[in-house]
Amino acid sequence: MKSSADVSSTMMKVDLSINHFLDRAGTLFPTNEIVSRLPDKSLVKHTYAQFYERTRSLAQGLKDLGLKKGDRVATLCWNHHAHLESYFGIPAAGGVMHTLNLRLSPDEIAWIANDAQDRFLIIDDILLPLYRQIEHKYKFEKVIVFPFSGAQVPAEFMDYESWLASTDSSHFEYAPHSEDDPVSMCYTSGTTGRPKGVVYSHRSTVLHTLVASLGDFWSLRGTDVVLPVTPMFHANSWGIPYGAVMMGVKMVFPGPHLHPDDLLDLMQLEPPTLSLGVPTIWMGLIQAYEAALTQQPGRWKLPAGMRSLVGGAAVPEALIRAFDKHGIWILQGWGMTETSPVCTISYPKAELRDAPLDERYRRAAMAGIPVPLVDLRIRNDEGQDQAWDGQHVGELQVRGPFITGSYHHVPVSEDKFTGDGWLRTGDVASVDTMGFVRITDRTKDLIKSGGEWISSVDLENALMAHPGIAEAAVIAIPDEKWSERPLACVVAKPGQKPQAEELAAHLLKMGFAKWQVPDRYEWIASVPRTSTGKFYKLKLREMFPK
């Protein structure tokens, strides 16, 4: 007789693969739409059936060009249907999609392409002037130009549309692969050194998609209309293209038109039920909308009940309150290129159902609780785990099946990964008894004044809660007596300019101690931003070294 110890799983061993998402979309959702805004602001629409066939043609075309398994194919594109085709067509052929960040300098783009050893490049025609600044710094074997503007593609390049039309994909077969094979790669921002490549697998991408699509996060439904303002070249647009294709969701791509007026105009034409973007874009959008309520009443309506996921930088509580006045609740997410990127989301837990509104706002302005499959811990400088009591702070460290354990061609180092396999995020945080993570700062942005730490993020969020302030960024400047003191760089709303005394009183009223309040305020036209829309404090430190 066999013992109970002889029992084995009876489940099939089927590799996870994003090719399944592509087949599913083409088979189950052939009439659903993908909408792209062109450079002239007109809209072009494709069905998922067309997307499926075009993507297979792209994959076969790459094979015909001699693409080998694991070869990198770079994209230099805005958000549109052809970029989505690259998301699935390049891996279908066995290649690795490498999104290049078009907001970087030509030198930086060329360095990254060289580090990744990209073979081919797919690029928008409107970005060819940028390519001209790169072509002598890095040589791609083939440059394939998507005629985004409708103009004729220069003869020296391959025309994306003509290429797809001439490719016979009737007998296309997916490249053999396992679930651990790479599908895409993104490079980190490189604000503290050279950018580093993070390579995602079929397995990690599928797991991340399934987790992020859950009801308390993206809550994707087949009836949704998704507006991804988050660039497709930044952490794979937070992974939303994979989820949308998996569910056959209608997508509305804004193309290069990210000005608040353009986004609000697009929302009138194609009202989204879910939108995703960084806080700086959303700040401009709500300011433009509220100004129009008095100056141009009736011009715009915010989509009723639209869900909005905002991340990439700390979301001020004032921004959450501003959107809630118009019936839109913002979910804040936190993550990194290294985490695929969804790691925590500040959704309203069941325990908060009857909480006062102020408490719900306070929680919504936190980074949130870890999503399933992600473990996190807070460790102090001595490597000791900190209690989840909302008081103890330390470095936020994470691990999970869609979190990177190394960088492309970079030796694993203890400043990035712990000896027991956790990613060191560089963020300083606390976690409370309900599991809500509160990011207090980046380790490099903390201000140490008189031996005490001051959070620049807390000061920024409080300043942006003042009715006269549009944006605020806080940096440390040297001080002979206190070592460092906070300097507030502020942008006033049109027609307003609160005095320093008024801002100091506002901060004291918000609960800051007198020693935490900045001694100095600098009025600037706008806060410098990184290529991903975050406040670029390195530039501010260069502007105000003392």
N, C-alpha and C positions, 0 to 999 in steps of 0.2 A: 504494500500500500504506500502511495506517495504521501508525503507530509505536506502541510499547508505552506511550508517554506518553498515548495516547488512552483508556486504560482508565479507566472510571468505576465507582463502586459500583453494584451491581444491587439493593441492599436497598430495601425499601419505606420510604417516609417516613410513619410512623405516630406521631402524638403520644402521649407517655406520659400516662396518665390514671389517677387513682384510681377512676374509674368502672369501669374494667376489673376492679378488685378486687371491687367490689360485684356486678357481673354474674357473675364467676367464683364467688363465694360462693353466690349464689342458684342457680346452675346445677349446680355440681359437688358442693356440700356441703349439700344442703337439710335433711338430718336431724341434722347436727351441732348441738351445743347452746351457748347463751349463758346463763349462770346469774348472777342478780343477787340480792344479799342486801338485803332491804327494811329499813326502819327498825325493824320489830319483830323483826328477825333471821330471819324466815322466808325461804325461797328461792323465787324464781320463775324458770321456765325457758322459753326461746324457742328455736325451731330457726332455722337460718340461712335457711330458706325464709320463715319469719315475719319475720325481720329484714329480708330483701330487700323484701318487700311493704310493711312498715311504713316503711322508709326511702324508698321511692318515693312513698308517700303523703305523707310529710313534705315531700319535694321538690315534689310537685305542690301541696300546700297552701300552701307558701311562694310559689310562682308565682301562685296564686290570690289571695294577699294583696297582690300587686303587687311582689314582690321583683324588682329589676333586677340585671343582671349586675354583680358587684363590690360589691353591698350587703353590709354586715356584719350578721351575726346573732350576738348574744352568747349564751353559755351560762353559767349559774350553777348547776352541778350537781356531785353526787358521781359516783363511778364506778358506772355501771349501764348496762343495755341501751339506754335511751332516749338517754343521752349518746352512746353508740356510733352510734345512728341519726343524730344530729346531725353526727357526724364525716363521714358520707357523704352524708346527705340535703341538707345546706346547700350543699355544692359541686355536687351533682348538679343543683340548681336554678340554679346560676350564682352563688351567694352565697359569702361568705367566713366560715367559722366562726371566731368570736373567743371563746376560753375566758377567762372572768373568774375570777380567783383568789378563792375565797370566804373565804380566811383573811386577806385584806387588810381594812383599815378601810373603812367606808362612803365616806369622803371619797376614799380612794385608788381604790376601785372606780368611783365616779362620775367621777373625773378621767380614768381610763383609758377608760371607755365614751365620754366626750365626745371624747377625743383620737382614738379610732377611729371616731367618728360611727356607732355601732351603731344600726340601725333597729329591730330586733326583739330580744326577750329570751326565751329558753327557760330556765325556772327550776324547781327542785324545790319542791314545796309546803312542805317542812320548812324551806326557806330564805326563805320569805316575810317572816318577821320582819326578816331582813337587808335584804330589798328595801324594806321600809317606811322604812328609814333612808337609802335611796338615792333614792327616787322623787321627792323634792323637789329633789334635786341634779342629776338628769339624767332627761329624759323620753324613754322608749322609745315608739315608735309603737304597738307591740303587745306585750303581755306574755302569754306562753303558759306555763301552769303544768302541769308533769308531776305527777300525783297519786301521788307516790312512796310516801306513807304510806297511800294508799287513801282518804283523807278527801275530802269534796266540795270542789271548787274554788270559791272565792268567785266570785259572779256577775260581778264587774267584770273578771275575767280570762278568757282563752280556756282551755278544758280541753284539754290535749294529746291525751288518749285519745279524747275525743268528736270532736275536730277530725280526727284521723287516720281514725277510723271513718266520718266523713261525707265524706271526700275521695275522689273518683273518680280513681284513678291508672291506669286500664286503658289509657289512651292517652298515658301520660307519655313525654316525650322529654327526654333530657339537654339542658341548655343548651349551645349551641355554644361551644366553647372551644378554646384551644391549650394546649400543654404548659407554657407559661410563665405562664398565667393563675393567679391566687392561689386557694388552697383554704382556708387557715387562717391565723390570726395569733395570736401570743402576745406578751405584754409581759415585758420583763426585770424582775428583782427590784427594781431601783431603789434599792439600798442606798447608792449613792454619788450619787444625784441622781434626777430624775424617771424613771420607767420609760419604756422605748422599745419601740415595736412592731417585731416581726420577722414578716415575711410570707412564708409558704412557698408554693411553686407545685406544680402537678401533677408537673412534672418532678423537682423537688428531693425531693418526698415519695416518689415511686416509686423513685428512685435510693437514697435513704436506706433505704427498706424493704428493697430487694434486698441492699444491703450488710450491714445489721444482721442480716438473717436467715441469714447464712452460718454454716457449721458451727462456727467457733471463737468465735462471738459469741452470738446468740440460739439458733442451731442449731435453728430451728423445724422441726418435723415434724407431719404431719397427726394423729398420735396424741398430741400434747402436750395438756396441760391447763395453761393459763396463768393465774396469779393476779397481776394488776397492782395492787399496793398503791400504786405511784407515782400521784399524782393525775392524772386526765385533764385537769385545768386547768393542769398544770405541764409545759411543753414537750411537749404532746400525749402525756403518759404515756410519754415517751421514744420515741414512735413505734410502740410495740408493738401498738396497736389495728389499725394498717394491716397489719402483718405477720400478725397473727392472722387477719384477714379474708381476706387474700391466700391463706393456707394452709388456711382453714376450720378453724382450731384452736378447740377448746373453750376458752371463756373463763369465768372465775369472778370476778365483780366483788364486792368487799367492801362496797360502799355506804359509809355513814358510820362503819362499825365498824372502827377501826384500832387499838384497844387490843390489846396482845400476846395477852391471853386470848381476845379475839374472833377474832383471826387464827388462833391455834392451834386453836380450836374449829372454825373454817371448814375448816382443813386436814384435820380428821378427817372432815368431811362430804364434801368434794370435794378429795381429795389432788392438789395441783399437781405437775407435772413441771418447771415453770419459774415462778419468782416474781421480782418486781422491786420494789425499795423503797430508801429512803434509809437510811444507816447508823444513824441514831438509832432508827428503828423496829426494825431488826434487832437492835440492842443490847438493847432492851427485850424483844424476843421470846426471845432466847436466855437472858437472865437469868430470865424467867418460866418457861421450859421447864426449865432446870436446877434451879430452886428446887422445881418440882413433882416432880422425880424423887425427892426425899427426902420432901417434905411430902404429895404426892398421887400416889404411884407409879401408873402406868398410866393417868393421866388423858389424856395426850397422847402421840402418836408423831409425830416429824418424818417427812415423806414420804421413803421410801427412795430415794436417788439423785436427789433433787430438785436441779435446777440453780438457781442464784440469781445474778441480776445486781444489784449494789448500786452506787449512785452518788449524785451530787448533792453529795457532800462526801467528804473523804478517808476511806478505810476503814482503821481500825486493824488492824495485823497480828494483834493479840490477838483481834479479832472473827473473822478468817479462821480462826485456829487453833481457836477455840471451836466453830465450826460443823463444821470438819473432824473433830473428835472424834466427831461424830454422823453422819459420812458425807456431808456436804454441802459441796461446794467452791464458794466464793464467787468470782465474777468481778467485778472492779472495773472500772467504766467511767468515763470522763471526757468531759464535754462541757458545752455551754452552750445556753441558748435560741437563741443565734445560730448554733449548729451542728447544729440539727435533732433531737436533740442529740448522737447518738453520734459521737465523734471518735477516741477511743482506747479499747482494751479490753485488760486484762492477762490474756490467755489463756496457757496453758502451751505455749510454742513447742517445736518438735521438738528444738531444741538443749538443752532442759531435761529431756528424757525421763529421763536418768540422773542428774540433779542431786540433791544431798542435799535432804531435805525442808525444812531450814531455808532453803536457797537458794530453793526454790520458794515458801515463805511470803513471803520477802523480796520476790520479784518480784511475787507476787500483790498485795502492798500498794502497788505502784506504780500509776500511772495507766494504764500499758500501752503498746502500740504502736499507731501510727495505722492506722485501718481503710482499706481500698482507697478510692481516689478522693480521699483527704485528704492534702494536703501540709502538713508543718509544719517550722518552723525556730525556733531559739533565737537571739535577738539581744540584745546588750548595750546599754547606754545610749548608746553611740556609733554604734549602728546596724550593728554588725559581727556577722556570723554566728558562732556559737560551735560549737566542735567537739563531735561526738557521742562524748564520752569518759566521760560520767558525772560529770565534775568541773566543767566550765564551766557556769555558770548564766546565765540571761537571761530576757527576756520570751518566753513561748510565743506564736507567731504561726501562724495556719493559713489555708488557702484550699482551696476545693473546690466542686463543683457543688451541695452542699446546705449551704453556709455563706453567711450573709448578707453582702452587699457594701454594705449601707446599712441605715438604719432608716426606719420609716414616717414620712414628712413631717418628717424631721430631716436637715439638711444633713450631708454626709459631712465628718467632721473628722479631723485627723491624730492626735488622741489615741485614736481608735477604729480607724482604718484607715490603713495605710501608703500612701505615694505609689504603690507598685507593686501595690496591690490585695490586701494581706493583712489579715486581722482581727487586731487587737491584743487578746489575751484578758485581759490584766491579771494573768495567772498567771506566777509565777517558777518556772522549771523547768530541769532538765538532761535530756539524753538520752544513754544509754550506747551502747556499740558494737553491742548487739543491738537497738537501736531502742526500748528501754523508756523512757518518759517518767516522770520523777519530779518531781511538783509539790512545790516546797519551801514555797510560800506564795502568797498574793495579794500584789500589790505594796503594798497598803495595810496588810497585816497583818504584814509583816516587822518585826523588832525590831532596831534599830541601837544596839548597846551598845559604847561605847568605840571607835567606828569600825568595828566588826565586826558582820556580820549574824548574827542568830539566827532559825532557822525555828520559828515557833509551831506549825506542823503537826507537825514532828518531835517537839517536846516533848509535844504533846497525845497523839500515838500511843504514845509511851513511857510516859507517865503512865497511860494506859488499859490498858497491859499489866500494871500492878500489880494483884495479886489483890484489893486492897481498894478499888479505884477503879472506879466505874461510868461516869463521864463526866469529861472535863477539857477546858477551853478556856483558852488562854494569850493574854494581851494585853500590849501595851507600856504602861508607866507612866513618867512623867517622872522623871528622876534628875539631880541637880545635878552629880554627878561624871561619870557615864557617858552622859549624855544620855537614854538609855532603859534600862529593865531589864524582864525578863519577870515578869509576875504570873500565877500559876496559879490558876484558879478551878476547884475540884474538887468532885465529887459522890461521896460514899462509898456503897459497897454497904451494904445493911441490916446493922446490927450491927457495922459496922467503921468505923474512923476512924484511918488511919495517921498518925503524927506527921510533921511537916515534915522532921525529920532522916531518918526512914525513906525518905521520898519522894526526898530529895536523894541519899541513898546509892543508891537504886534507879536514878536517872538517871545517876549516875556509873558504875554497873555496866553500864548500857546503852551507855556509850561517850561520853557528853557530857563536855566540858571543864568544869572548875569554874566558869569565868566564864559559861558558858551556862546553868547551873542557876538556876532562880528563887530569889530571896532571900525571897519571900513567897508564902504560900498562903492563899487565901480559901475557906472551906467554904460552899457554897451548896446549896439544896434541889434545884435543877435548872438546867441551862444554858438561857438564853433561846434561842428558835429563831425563824428567819424563817418566812414563810408556806410555804416549801418544805421546812422541816425542817432547814435548816442552822443551825449555831451562829451566833447573832446577836451578833457581837462589838461592834457599835455600842452595844447595850444594856449590855453588860458595861463598856464604857468610861464610859458614863454612871453606872453603879453605883459604879465604882472609878476616879474621875478622877485620883487620885494615891495 
